[in-house]
């Protein structure tokens, strides 16, 4: 489960936050940085990493295996520590 726990959006010394702020300025210049949009920036990054780990096995089980294999993924100064506990398959759809 990914929760809304992201670093403060004003800590631009973190690579993830700096990339988020640059991307926000470039693609949505009238939008102000906030925690919700930063989470919306970080979450797909983690999902893409899981899909990369799934490789060519992109059916349901392969995607689940790929996402569950994302542990301590560094997304540029912010570590996404995911699935360190055993989960039930019903919780991930």
Gaussian input, Z-matrix of N, CA and C with variables (Angstrom, degrees):
# hf/3-21g

backbone

0 1
 N
 C     1     B1
 C     2     B2     1     A1
 N     3     B3     2     A2     1     D1
 C     4     B4     3     A3     2     D2
 C     5     B5     4     A4     3     D3
 N     6     B6     5     A5     4     D4
 C     7     B7     6     A6     5     D5
 C     8     B8     7     A7     6     D6
 N     9     B9     8     A8     7     D7
 C    10    B10     9     A9     8     D8
 C    11    B11    10    A10     9     D9
 N    12    B12    11    A11    10    D10
 C    13    B13    12    A12    11    D11
 C    14    B14    13    A13    12    D12
 N    15    B15    14    A14    13    D13
 C    16    B16    15    A15    14    D14
 C    17    B17    16    A16    15    D15
 N    18    B18    17    A17    16    D16
 C    19    B19    18    A18    17    D17
 C    20    B20    19    A19    18    D18
 N    21    B21    20    A20    19    D19
 C    22    B22    21    A21    20    D20
 C    23    B23    22    A22    21    D21
 N    24    B24    23    A23    22    D22
 C    25    B25    24    A24    23    D23
 C    26    B26    25    A25    24    D24
 N    27    B27    26    A26    25    D25
 C    28    B28    27    A27    26    D26
 C    29    B29    28    A28    27    D27
 N    30    B30    29    A29    28    D28
 C    31    B31    30    A30    29    D29
 C    32    B32    31    A31    30    D30
 N    33    B33    32    A32    31    D31
 C    34    B34    33    A33    32    D32
 C    35    B35    34    A34    33    D33
 N    36    B36    35    A35    34    D34
 C    37    B37    36    A36    35    D35
 C    38    B38    37    A37    36    D36
 N    39    B39    38    A38    37    D37
 C    40    B40    39    A39    38    D38
 C    41    B41    40    A40    39    D39
 N    42    B42    41    A41    40    D40
 C    43    B43    42    A42    41    D41
 C    44    B44    43    A43    42    D42
 N    45    B45    44    A44    43    D43
 C    46    B46    45    A45    44    D44
 C    47    B47    46    A46    45    D45
 N    48    B48    47    A47    46    D46
 C    49    B49    48    A48    47    D47
 C    50    B50    49    A49    48    D48
 N    51    B51    50    A50    49    D49
 C    52    B52    51    A51    50    D50
 C    53    B53    52    A52    51    D51
 N    54    B54    53    A53    52    D52
 C    55    B55    54    A54    53    D53
 C    56    B56    55    A55    54    D54
 N    57    B57    56    A56    55    D55
 C    58    B58    57    A57    56    D56
 C    59    B59    58    A58    57    D57
 N    60    B60    59    A59    58    D58
 C    61    B61    60    A60    59    D59
 C    62    B62    61    A61    60    D60
 N    63    B63    62    A62    61    D61
 C    64    B64    63    A63    62    D62
 C    65    B65    64    A64    63    D63
 N    66    B66    65    A65    64    D64
 C    67    B67    66    A66    65    D65
 C    68    B68    67    A67    66    D66
 N    69    B69    68    A68    67    D67
 C    70    B70    69    A69    68    D68
 C    71    B71    70    A70    69    D69
 N    72    B72    71    A71    70    D70
 C    73    B73    72    A72    71    D71
 C    74    B74    73    A73    72    D72
 N    75    B75    74    A74    73    D73
 C    76    B76    75    A75    74    D74
 C    77    B77    76    A76    75    D75
 N    78    B78    77    A77    76    D76
 C    79    B79    78    A78    77    D77
 C    80    B80    79    A79    78    D78
 N    81    B81    80    A80    79    D79
 C    82    B82    81    A81    80    D80
 C    83    B83    82    A82    81    D81
 N    84    B84    83    A83    82    D82
 C    85    B85    84    A84    83    D83
 C    86    B86    85    A85    84    D84
 N    87    B87    86    A86    85    D85
 C    88    B88    87    A87    86    D86
 C    89    B89    88    A88    87    D87
 N    90    B90    89    A89    88    D88
 C    91    B91    90    A90    89    D89
 C    92    B92    91    A91    90    D90
 N    93    B93    92    A92    91    D91
 C    94    B94    93    A93    92    D92
 C    95    B95    94    A94    93    D93
 N    96    B96    95    A95    94    D94
 C    97    B97    96    A96    95    D95
 C    98    B98    97    A97    96    D96
 N    99    B99    98    A98    97    D97
 C   100   B100    99    A99    98    D98
 C   101   B101   100   A100    99    D99
 N   102   B102   101   A101   100   D100
 C   103   B103   102   A102   101   D101
 C   104   B104   103   A103   102   D102
 N   105   B105   104   A104   103   D103
 C   106   B106   105   A105   104   D104
 C   107   B107   106   A106   105   D105
 N   108   B108   107   A107   106   D106
 C   109   B109   108   A108   107   D107
 C   110   B110   109   A109   108   D108
 N   111   B111   110   A110   109   D109
 C   112   B112   111   A111   110   D110
 C   113   B113   112   A112   111   D111
 N   114   B114   113   A113   112   D112
 C   115   B115   114   A114   113   D113
 C   116   B116   115   A115   114   D114
 N   117   B117   116   A116   115   D115
 C   118   B118   117   A117   116   D116
 C   119   B119   118   A118   117   D117
 N   120   B120   119   A119   118   D118
 C   121   B121   120   A120   119   D119
 C   122   B122   121   A121   120   D120
 N   123   B123   122   A122   121   D121
 C   124   B124   123   A123   122   D122
 C   125   B125   124   A124   123   D123
 N   126   B126   125   A125   124   D124
 C   127   B127   126   A126   125   D125
 C   128   B128   127   A127   126   D126
 N   129   B129   128   A128   127   D127
 C   130   B130   129   A129   128   D128
 C   131   B131   130   A130   129   D129
 N   132   B132   131   A131   130   D130
 C   133   B133   132   A132   131   D131
 C   134   B134   133   A133   132   D132
 N   135   B135   134   A134   133   D133
 C   136   B136   135   A135   134   D134
 C   137   B137   136   A136   135   D135
 N   138   B138   137   A137   136   D136
 C   139   B139   138   A138   137   D137
 C   140   B140   139   A139   138   D138
 N   141   B141   140   A140   139   D139
 C   142   B142   141   A141   140   D140
 C   143   B143   142   A142   141   D141
 N   144   B144   143   A143   142   D142
 C   145   B145   144   A144   143   D143
 C   146   B146   145   A145   144   D144
 N   147   B147   146   A146   145   D145
 C   148   B148   147   A147   146   D146
 C   149   B149   148   A148   147   D147
 N   150   B150   149   A149   148   D148
 C   151   B151   150   A150   149   D149
 C   152   B152   151   A151   150   D150
 N   153   B153   152   A152   151   D151
 C   154   B154   153   A153   152   D152
 C   155   B155   154   A154   153   D153
 N   156   B156   155   A155   154   D154
 C   157   B157   156   A156   155   D155
 C   158   B158   157   A157   156   D156
 N   159   B159   158   A158   157   D157
 C   160   B160   159   A159   158   D158
 C   161   B161   160   A160   159   D159
 N   162   B162   161   A161   160   D160
 C   163   B163   162   A162   161   D161
 C   164   B164   163   A163   162   D162
 N   165   B165   164   A164   163   D163
 C   166   B166   165   A165   164   D164
 C   167   B167   166   A166   165   D165
 N   168   B168   167   A167   166   D166
 C   169   B169   168   A168   167   D167
 C   170   B170   169   A169   168   D168
 N   171   B171   170   A170   169   D169
 C   172   B172   171   A171   170   D170
 C   173   B173   172   A172   171   D171
 N   174   B174   173   A173   172   D172
 C   175   B175   174   A174   173   D173
 C   176   B176   175   A175   174   D174
 N   177   B177   176   A176   175   D175
 C   178   B178   177   A177   176   D176
 C   179   B179   178   A178   177   D177
 N   180   B180   179   A179   178   D178
 C   181   B181   180   A180   179   D179
 C   182   B182   181   A181   180   D180
 N   183   B183   182   A182   181   D181
 C   184   B184   183   A183   182   D182
 C   185   B185   184   A184   183   D183
 N   186   B186   185   A185   184   D184
 C   187   B187   186   A186   185   D185
 C   188   B188   187   A187   186   D186
 N   189   B189   188   A188   187   D187
 C   190   B190   189   A189   188   D188
 C   191   B191   190   A190   189   D189
 N   192   B192   191   A191   190   D190
 C   193   B193   192   A192   191   D191
 C   194   B194   193   A193   192   D192
 N   195   B195   194   A194   193   D193
 C   196   B196   195   A195   194   D194
 C   197   B197   196   A196   195   D195
 N   198   B198   197   A197   196   D196
 C   199   B199   198   A198   197   D197
 C   200   B200   199   A199   198   D198
 N   201   B201   200   A200   199   D199
 C   202   B202   201   A201   200   D200
 C   203   B203   202   A202   201   D201
 N   204   B204   203   A203   202   D202
 C   205   B205   204   A204   203   D203
 C   206   B206   205   A205   204   D204
 N   207   B207   206   A206   205   D205
 C   208   B208   207   A207   206   D206
 C   209   B209   208   A208   207   D207
 N   210   B210   209   A209   208   D208
 C   211   B211   210   A210   209   D209
 C   212   B212   211   A211   210   D210
 N   213   B213   212   A212   211   D211
 C   214   B214   213   A213   212   D212
 C   215   B215   214   A214   213   D213
 N   216   B216   215   A215   214   D214
 C   217   B217   216   A216   215   D215
 C   218   B218   217   A217   216   D216
 N   219   B219   218   A218   217   D217
 C   220   B220   219   A219   218   D218
 C   221   B221   220   A220   219   D219
 N   222   B222   221   A221   220   D220
 C   223   B223   222   A222   221   D221
 C   224   B224   223   A223   222   D222
 N   225   B225   224   A224   223   D223
 C   226   B226   225   A225   224   D224
 C   227   B227   226   A226   225   D225
 N   228   B228   227   A227   226   D226
 C   229   B229   228   A228   227   D227
 C   230   B230   229   A229   228   D228
 N   231   B231   230   A230   229   D229
 C   232   B232   231   A231   230   D230
 C   233   B233   232   A232   231   D231
 N   234   B234   233   A233   232   D232
 C   235   B235   234   A234   233   D233
 C   236   B236   235   A235   234   D234
 N   237   B237   236   A236   235   D235
 C   238   B238   237   A237   236   D236
 C   239   B239   238   A238   237   D237
 N   240   B240   239   A239   238   D238
 C   241   B241   240   A240   239   D239
 C   242   B242   241   A241   240   D240
 N   243   B243   242   A242   241   D241
 C   244   B244   243   A243   242   D242
 C   245   B245   244   A244   243   D243
 N   246   B246   245   A245   244   D244
 C   247   B247   246   A246   245   D245
 C   248   B248   247   A247   246   D246
 N   249   B249   248   A248   247   D247
 C   250   B250   249   A249   248   D248
 C   251   B251   250   A250   249   D249
 N   252   B252   251   A251   250   D250
 C   253   B253   252   A252   251   D251
 C   254   B254   253   A253   252   D252
 N   255   B255   254   A254   253   D253
 C   256   B256   255   A255   254   D254
 C   257   B257   256   A256   255   D255
 N   258   B258   257   A257   256   D256
 C   259   B259   258   A258   257   D257
 C   260   B260   259   A259   258   D258
 N   261   B261   260   A260   259   D259
 C   262   B262   261   A261   260   D260
 C   263   B263   262   A262   261   D261
 N   264   B264   263   A263   262   D262
 C   265   B265   264   A264   263   D263
 C   266   B266   265   A265   264   D264
 N   267   B267   266   A266   265   D265
 C   268   B268   267   A267   266   D266
 C   269   B269   268   A268   267   D267
 N   270   B270   269   A269   268   D268
 C   271   B271   270   A270   269   D269
 C   272   B272   271   A271   270   D270
 N   273   B273   272   A272   271   D271
 C   274   B274   273   A273   272   D272
 C   275   B275   274   A274   273   D273
 N   276   B276   275   A275   274   D274
 C   277   B277   276   A276   275   D275
 C   278   B278   277   A277   276   D276

   B1=1.4330
   B2=1.5222
   B3=1.3003
   B4=1.4548
   B5=1.5180
   B6=1.3058
   B7=1.4573
   B8=1.5178
   B9=1.3032
   B10=1.4609
   B11=1.5151
   B12=1.2937
   B13=1.4495
   B14=1.5238
   B15=1.2980
   B16=1.4536
   B17=1.5185
   B18=1.3193
   B19=1.4603
   B20=1.5310
   B21=1.3030
   B22=1.4632
   B23=1.5268
   B24=1.3138
   B25=1.4597
   B26=1.5197
   B27=1.3126
   B28=1.4668
   B29=1.5316
   B30=1.3268
   B31=1.4695
   B32=1.5289
   B33=1.3056
   B34=1.4615
   B35=1.5279
   B36=1.3269
   B37=1.4641
   B38=1.5306
   B39=1.3399
   B40=1.4640
   B41=1.5218
   B42=1.3184
   B43=1.4645
   B44=1.5281
   B45=1.3243
   B46=1.4600
   B47=1.5199
   B48=1.3209
   B49=1.4616
   B50=1.5240
   B51=1.3198
   B52=1.4692
   B53=1.5283
   B54=1.3293
   B55=1.4612
   B56=1.5259
   B57=1.3181
   B58=1.4655
   B59=1.5296
   B60=1.3214
   B61=1.4665
   B62=1.5256
   B63=1.3384
   B64=1.4721
   B65=1.5294
   B66=1.3285
   B67=1.4630
   B68=1.5268
   B69=1.3114
   B70=1.4614
   B71=1.5263
   B72=1.3232
   B73=1.4737
   B74=1.5178
   B75=1.3241
   B76=1.4622
   B77=1.5266
   B78=1.3272
   B79=1.4586
   B80=1.5314
   B81=1.3131
   B82=1.4719
   B83=1.5259
   B84=1.3287
   B85=1.4652
   B86=1.5250
   B87=1.3191
   B88=1.4645
   B89=1.5342
   B90=1.3276
   B91=1.4742
   B92=1.5190
   B93=1.3146
   B94=1.4662
   B95=1.5268
   B96=1.3268
   B97=1.4692
   B98=1.5303
   B99=1.3372
   B100=1.4658
   B101=1.5267
   B102=1.3103
   B103=1.4640
   B104=1.5283
   B105=1.3112
   B106=1.4637
   B107=1.5270
   B108=1.3338
   B109=1.4659
   B110=1.5284
   B111=1.3313
   B112=1.4660
   B113=1.5245
   B114=1.3246
   B115=1.4650
   B116=1.5278
   B117=1.3159
   B118=1.4581
   B119=1.5106
   B120=1.3102
   B121=1.4604
   B122=1.5329
   B123=1.3252
   B124=1.4646
   B125=1.5348
   B126=1.3191
   B127=1.4697
   B128=1.5302
   B129=1.3383
   B130=1.4676
   B131=1.5247
   B132=1.3210
   B133=1.4597
   B134=1.5319
   B135=1.3105
   B136=1.4638
   B137=1.5310
   B138=1.3291
   B139=1.4689
   B140=1.5271
   B141=1.3194
   B142=1.4711
   B143=1.5260
   B144=1.3194
   B145=1.4692
   B146=1.5253
   B147=1.3251
   B148=1.4641
   B149=1.5164
   B150=1.3339
   B151=1.4605
   B152=1.5212
   B153=1.3258
   B154=1.4707
   B155=1.5217
   B156=1.3309
   B157=1.4664
   B158=1.5267
   B159=1.3325
   B160=1.4657
   B161=1.5197
   B162=1.3296
   B163=1.4590
   B164=1.5081
   B165=1.3107
   B166=1.4668
   B167=1.5260
   B168=1.3246
   B169=1.4679
   B170=1.5297
   B171=1.3332
   B172=1.4541
   B173=1.5216
   B174=1.3300
   B175=1.4481
   B176=1.5247
   B177=1.3048
   B178=1.4644
   B179=1.5251
   B180=1.3304
   B181=1.4629
   B182=1.5319
   B183=1.3198
   B184=1.4605
   B185=1.5171
   B186=1.3318
   B187=1.4687
   B188=1.5159
   B189=1.3205
   B190=1.4692
   B191=1.5181
   B192=1.3256
   B193=1.4733
   B194=1.5271
   B195=1.3303
   B196=1.4585
   B197=1.5135
   B198=1.3324
   B199=1.4695
   B200=1.5206
   B201=1.3311
   B202=1.4675
   B203=1.5272
   B204=1.3113
   B205=1.4669
   B206=1.5292
   B207=1.3134
   B208=1.4644
   B209=1.5323
   B210=1.3172
   B211=1.4644
   B212=1.5234
   B213=1.3001
   B214=1.4632
   B215=1.5237
   B216=1.3103
   B217=1.4619
   B218=1.5194
   B219=1.3160
   B220=1.4588
   B221=1.5292
   B222=1.2983
   B223=1.4575
   B224=1.5205
   B225=1.3138
   B226=1.4546
   B227=1.5164
   B228=1.3029
   B229=1.4542
   B230=1.5181
   B231=1.3190
   B232=1.4600
   B233=1.5137
   B234=1.3099
   B235=1.4604
   B236=1.5143
   B237=1.3068
   B238=1.4594
   B239=1.5171
   B240=1.3109
   B241=1.4566
   B242=1.5181
   B243=1.3159
   B244=1.4526
   B245=1.5154
   B246=1.3034
   B247=1.4642
   B248=1.5257
   B249=1.3186
   B250=1.4535
   B251=1.5289
   B252=1.3292
   B253=1.4534
   B254=1.5142
   B255=1.3180
   B256=1.4470
   B257=1.5197
   B258=1.3174
   B259=1.4598
   B260=1.5173
   B261=1.3027
   B262=1.4569
   B263=1.5102
   B264=1.2917
   B265=1.4629
   B266=1.5198
   B267=1.3243
   B268=1.4579
   B269=1.5229
   B270=1.3281
   B271=1.4601
   B272=1.5202
   B273=1.3182
   B274=1.4677
   B275=1.5112
   B276=1.3038
   B277=1.4635
   B278=1.4884
   A1=108.45
   A2=116.28
   A3=121.28
   A4=106.94
   A5=116.90
   A6=120.93
   A7=110.03
   A8=115.68
   A9=119.79
   A10=109.79
   A11=116.15
   A12=121.81
   A13=106.18
   A14=115.32
   A15=121.73
   A16=107.98
   A17=117.39
   A18=118.34
   A19=109.71
   A20=117.38
   A21=120.02
   A22=110.84
   A23=116.50
   A24=122.14
   A25=113.66
   A26=117.98
   A27=121.45
   A28=112.60
   A29=118.53
   A30=121.17
   A31=110.05
   A32=115.87
   A33=121.18
   A34=113.50
   A35=117.69
   A36=119.08
   A37=110.37
   A38=117.71
   A39=121.18
   A40=108.68
   A41=116.67
   A42=121.04
   A43=112.35
   A44=116.72
   A45=120.41
   A46=111.02
   A47=116.03
   A48=120.97
   A49=110.28
   A50=116.97
   A51=120.24
   A52=110.62
   A53=117.52
   A54=121.06
   A55=110.66
   A56=116.52
   A57=121.62
   A58=110.23
   A59=116.78
   A60=120.23
   A61=111.56
   A62=117.44
   A63=120.39
   A64=110.79
   A65=116.02
   A66=120.40
   A67=111.16
   A68=116.59
   A69=120.67
   A70=110.31
   A71=116.77
   A72=120.70
   A73=111.96
   A74=116.36
   A75=120.75
   A76=112.24
   A77=116.91
   A78=120.74
   A79=114.37
   A80=117.08
   A81=121.04
   A82=109.18
   A83=117.05
   A84=120.55
   A85=115.26
   A86=118.38
   A87=119.34
   A88=112.27
   A89=117.71
   A90=121.20
   A91=110.71
   A92=114.95
   A93=120.94
   A94=108.73
   A95=117.27
   A96=120.50
   A97=110.56
   A98=115.33
   A99=120.20
   A100=108.57
   A101=114.77
   A102=119.49
   A103=112.62
   A104=117.34
   A105=120.34
   A106=110.73
   A107=117.89
   A108=118.82
   A109=110.96
   A110=118.06
   A111=119.68
   A112=109.74
   A113=116.56
   A114=119.21
   A115=110.20
   A116=116.14
   A117=120.41
   A118=113.13
   A119=116.93
   A120=122.66
   A121=110.35
   A122=116.81
   A123=122.03
   A124=111.61
   A125=117.79
   A126=121.14
   A127=113.37
   A128=119.42
   A129=118.33
   A130=113.18
   A131=116.69
   A132=120.40
   A133=109.67
   A134=116.23
   A135=121.26
   A136=110.14
   A137=116.68
   A138=120.46
   A139=110.75
   A140=116.92
   A141=120.86
   A142=110.40
   A143=117.09
   A144=119.80
   A145=110.32
   A146=116.98
   A147=120.27
   A148=112.13
   A149=116.83
   A150=120.16
   A151=111.39
   A152=116.79
   A153=119.96
   A154=110.14
   A155=116.13
   A156=119.82
   A157=111.60
   A158=116.96
   A159=120.50
   A160=111.03
   A161=116.92
   A162=121.02
   A163=111.37
   A164=116.05
   A165=120.71
   A166=112.29
   A167=116.78
   A168=121.27
   A169=109.66
   A170=117.76
   A171=120.58
   A172=114.79
   A173=117.75
   A174=118.55
   A175=107.88
   A176=118.77
   A177=123.14
   A178=113.13
   A179=117.40
   A180=120.29
   A181=111.82
   A182=116.70
   A183=120.47
   A184=112.14
   A185=116.13
   A186=119.82
   A187=110.74
   A188=116.65
   A189=119.86
   A190=109.97
   A191=117.08
   A192=120.98
   A193=110.42
   A194=116.87
   A195=120.85
   A196=112.59
   A197=116.42
   A198=120.60
   A199=110.33
   A200=117.12
   A201=119.85
   A202=112.56
   A203=117.48
   A204=119.53
   A205=112.40
   A206=117.11
   A207=120.42
   A208=107.87
   A209=115.95
   A210=122.68
   A211=107.67
   A212=116.62
   A213=121.53
   A214=111.71
   A215=116.54
   A216=123.27
   A217=109.02
   A218=117.54
   A219=122.63
   A220=108.55
   A221=115.90
   A222=119.71
   A223=110.28
   A224=115.53
   A225=120.33
   A226=113.17
   A227=117.29
   A228=120.92
   A229=113.01
   A230=116.88
   A231=121.75
   A232=106.64
   A233=116.33
   A234=119.87
   A235=110.40
   A236=116.13
   A237=121.30
   A238=107.93
   A239=117.26
   A240=121.65
   A241=109.09
   A242=116.25
   A243=120.95
   A244=112.24
   A245=115.66
   A246=123.52
   A247=112.94
   A248=116.18
   A249=118.94
   A250=110.60
   A251=116.54
   A252=121.10
   A253=108.30
   A254=115.06
   A255=119.02
   A256=109.26
   A257=116.32
   A258=120.33
   A259=108.86
   A260=115.22
   A261=118.06
   A262=108.19
   A263=117.63
   A264=121.95
   A265=111.49
   A266=117.24
   A267=119.83
   A268=111.78
   A269=117.13
   A270=119.53
   A271=111.93
   A272=117.82
   A273=121.30
   A274=107.85
   A275=115.99
   A276=118.82
   A277=111.40
   D1=133.68
   D2=175.68
   D3=-98.97
   D4=129.06
   D5=-178.59
   D6=-112.83
   D7=169.61
   D8=-179.58
   D9=-82.39
   D10=67.51
   D11=176.55
   D12=-126.33
   D13=94.37
   D14=179.76
   D15=-125.08
   D16=160.84
   D17=178.55
   D18=-67.98
   D19=161.27
   D20=177.09
   D21=-58.75
   D22=135.34
   D23=-175.63
   D24=-69.37
   D25=-6.79
   D26=178.81
   D27=-97.92
   D28=-3.12
   D29=178.72
   D30=-86.56
   D31=75.36
   D32=-174.11
   D33=-73.98
   D34=-2.73
   D35=173.46
   D36=-74.66
   D37=-17.23
   D38=173.68
   D39=-81.16
   D40=130.70
   D41=-175.60
   D42=-57.78
   D43=-40.79
   D44=-179.52
   D45=-61.22
   D46=-46.52
   D47=-179.14
   D48=-66.41
   D49=-41.23
   D50=178.92
   D51=-62.08
   D52=-43.28
   D53=178.21
   D54=-64.32
   D55=-42.48
   D56=176.69
   D57=-58.31
   D58=-47.83
   D59=-177.80
   D60=-65.20
   D61=-40.93
   D62=177.07
   D63=-63.32
   D64=-44.63
   D65=-179.36
   D66=-64.94
   D67=-41.61
   D68=178.68
   D69=-62.50
   D70=-44.58
   D71=179.10
   D72=-62.90
   D73=-38.33
   D74=-177.23
   D75=-74.37
   D76=-47.56
   D77=-171.05
   D78=-96.53
   D79=-22.60
   D80=179.66
   D81=-140.50
   D82=64.36
   D83=-172.21
   D84=-60.05
   D85=-22.67
   D86=-179.78
   D87=-86.88
   D88=-7.48
   D89=-179.77
   D90=-86.39
   D91=143.81
   D92=177.50
   D93=-97.32
   D94=142.48
   D95=178.26
   D96=-60.07
   D97=144.83
   D98=175.31
   D99=-159.01
   D100=168.81
   D101=-176.61
   D102=-64.51
   D103=-38.59
   D104=-176.77
   D105=-65.63
   D106=-45.00
   D107=-179.31
   D108=-72.20
   D109=-29.56
   D110=174.90
   D111=-65.55
   D112=-41.65
   D113=176.43
   D114=-62.83
   D115=-40.26
   D116=177.75
   D117=-65.02
   D118=-21.52
   D119=175.88
   D120=-82.98
   D121=-40.67
   D122=-176.04
   D123=-75.10
   D124=-43.78
   D125=-174.89
   D126=-54.29
   D127=-49.46
   D128=179.69
   D129=-63.12
   D130=-29.03
   D131=177.88
   D132=-62.26
   D133=-42.27
   D134=178.67
   D135=-68.66
   D136=-41.76
   D137=178.90
   D138=-61.26
   D139=-43.83
   D140=179.13
   D141=-61.74
   D142=-40.50
   D143=177.38
   D144=-61.31
   D145=-41.52
   D146=177.21
   D147=-63.01
   D148=-39.84
   D149=177.67
   D150=-66.23
   D151=-37.35
   D152=175.70
   D153=-61.71
   D154=-42.24
   D155=-179.95
   D156=-68.25
   D157=-27.63
   D158=176.95
   D159=-69.33
   D160=-24.69
   D161=179.57
   D162=64.20
   D163=-132.63
   D164=-178.67
   D165=-83.20
   D166=-2.48
   D167=-178.27
   D168=-89.89
   D169=67.64
   D170=-173.55
   D171=-91.30
   D172=10.43
   D173=172.36
   D174=-73.89
   D175=176.95
   D176=-172.05
   D177=-51.72
   D178=-53.46
   D179=-177.32
   D180=-62.44
   D181=-39.15
   D182=178.60
   D183=-64.54
   D184=-41.53
   D185=177.60
   D186=-64.46
   D187=-43.36
   D188=179.11
   D189=-61.80
   D190=-46.79
   D191=179.06
   D192=-59.34
   D193=-43.15
   D194=179.47
   D195=-62.35
   D196=-47.04
   D197=179.81
   D198=-64.99
   D199=-42.73
   D200=-179.75
   D201=-66.82
   D202=-18.88
   D203=-179.07
   D204=-86.26
   D205=-1.68
   D206=178.50
   D207=-81.30
   D208=104.88
   D209=178.17
   D210=-126.09
   D211=137.28
   D212=174.29
   D213=46.79
   D214=47.27
   D215=-178.81
   D216=-82.39
   D217=117.62
   D218=-179.70
   D219=-85.62
   D220=114.51
   D221=-179.59
   D222=-106.32
   D223=43.81
   D224=175.09
   D225=91.34
   D226=54.64
   D227=177.44
   D228=97.23
   D229=-7.31
   D230=177.43
   D231=-125.31
   D232=121.51
   D233=-177.20
   D234=-92.85
   D235=127.57
   D236=176.54
   D237=-97.30
   D238=99.17
   D239=178.59
   D240=-91.31
   D241=100.92
   D242=-172.59
   D243=-117.10
   D244=152.07
   D245=170.59
   D246=50.94
   D247=44.30
   D248=176.96
   D249=-80.98
   D250=-17.05
   D251=176.31
   D252=-106.06
   D253=154.25
   D254=175.70
   D255=-67.77
   D256=135.20
   D257=177.66
   D258=-119.53
   D259=162.87
   D260=174.62
   D261=-89.99
   D262=149.03
   D263=-179.47
   D264=-62.58
   D265=-26.33
   D266=-179.30
   D267=-67.08
   D268=-21.99
   D269=-177.97
   D270=-81.81
   D271=-12.19
   D272=-179.99
   D273=-122.81
   D274=113.62
   D275=-178.37
   D276=-120.45

